[in-house]
Amino acid sequence: MILPVQAGTQQYDIVLEAGVLPRAGEYFDLHRRVLVVTDDGVPASYAALVAAACDAPTCLTLPQGEKTKCFASLERLLSAMLAAGLTRKDCVVAVGGGVVGDLSGFAASCYMRGIDFYNIPTTLLAQVDSSVGGKTAIDFGGVKNSVGAFYPPRGILIDPSTLQTLSPRQRSAGLAEAIKMAATSDAALFSVLETCEDLTAALPEIIHRALCIKRDVVQQDPKESGLRRVLNFGHTVGHAIESEAGGRLLHGECVALGMLPMSAPAVRERLRAVLARYDLPTKIEASPAALLPYLLHDKKMGRDTVTAVCVDEIGSFRFAERTPAEILHDLEQLV
């Protein structure tokens, strides 16, 4: 299945097919110098398959985890590109989860003022969400994604077979992003997540429907000036939780928790049930006071407020301007 995405004046394709990874060379232009970036949490065979399709590959394996999204790693990628002799006609391919994709895309946007970037997401979270839309970034000053650029990929290859090597915890964290999109935009998908008996069998449908939501939103609003903010449901509080947790929680787990204070009571009840179904956390352990400094530094914060995404009924949403004090009040009501 091929889903075309229109990103401003640029179009790229999302290829969704089980077993497609060994055929990356059929969909990406790899007949040039290529930096293949992965991390040590991803099976080495995945990057090796991509490298085998390249004329002149250089492989770089980073440590897994959110701490890798930093200036030191960015410098390491840029240095590797220079050492390999990459020119403006060459490219970067990310093979891994959201950390590898965000970092590699940002490095590609910086190098020689921008070279081609391809993404092969191998985690569920990256497949349904972070690989699509052109957001690239690193973390800085203790604030998640505070330095980055909008830089669409030239292509995305999604092979659901790679999820077979994903840990149950990582798979659940990825589902949080699909739950997020279903809650705001697809009541039928939310019902699938509530009731499916065989998650493995349901994953292709879940990935496809989530991708369709993400694609439709980013096509209408490529640089988050309006509608695309709906994709931030759960992220305003979720990013604060993630920063405060310092690595104890996965990104998807934090998004799961971040949805709760932005939901009406009836929605919150259904959310908690579906989160518990997939072993996602349902209680925010950090105190509201501990989260406040991170809320104040949210990159979406305006002069006094942040545009929060609220869900009053599954399958729909509204935007609301909320002050940090109002968000703190919402959090206090959950205790």
Sequence and secondary structure as in RCSB ss.txt:
>XXXX:A:sequence
MILPVQAGTQQYDIVLEAGVLPRAGEYFDLHRRVLVVTDDGVPASYAALVAAACDAPTCLTLPQGEKTKCFASLE
RLLSAMLAAGLTRKDCVVAVGGGVVGDLSGFAASCYMRGIDFYNIPTTLLAQVDSSVGGKTAIDFGGVKNSVGAF
YPPRGILIDPSTLQTLSPRQRSAGLAEAIKMAATSDAALFSVLETCEDLTAALPEIIHRALCIKRDVVQQDPKES
GLRRVLNFGHTVGHAIESEAGGRLLHGECVALGMLPMSAPAVRERLRAVLARYDLPTKIEASPAALLPYLLHDKK
MGRDTVTAVCVDEIGSFRFAERTPAEILHDLEQLV
>XXXX:A:secstr
 EEEEEETTEEEEEEE TT GGGHHHHS  SSEEEEEEETTS HHHHHHHHHT SEEEEEEE  SGGGSSHHHHH
HHHHHHHHTT  TT EEEEEESHHHHHHHHHHHHHGGG  EEEEEE SHHIIIIITSS EEEEEETTEEEEEEEE
   SEEEE GGGGGGS HHHHHHHHHHHHHHHHHH HHHHHHHHH S HHHHHHHHHHHHHHHHHHHHHH TTSS
SGGGGGGTTHHHHHHHHHHHTTSS HHHHHHHHHGGGB HHHHHHHHHHHHHTT   S  S HHHHHHHHHT TT
B SS EEEEEBSSTT  EEEEE HHHHHHHHHHH 
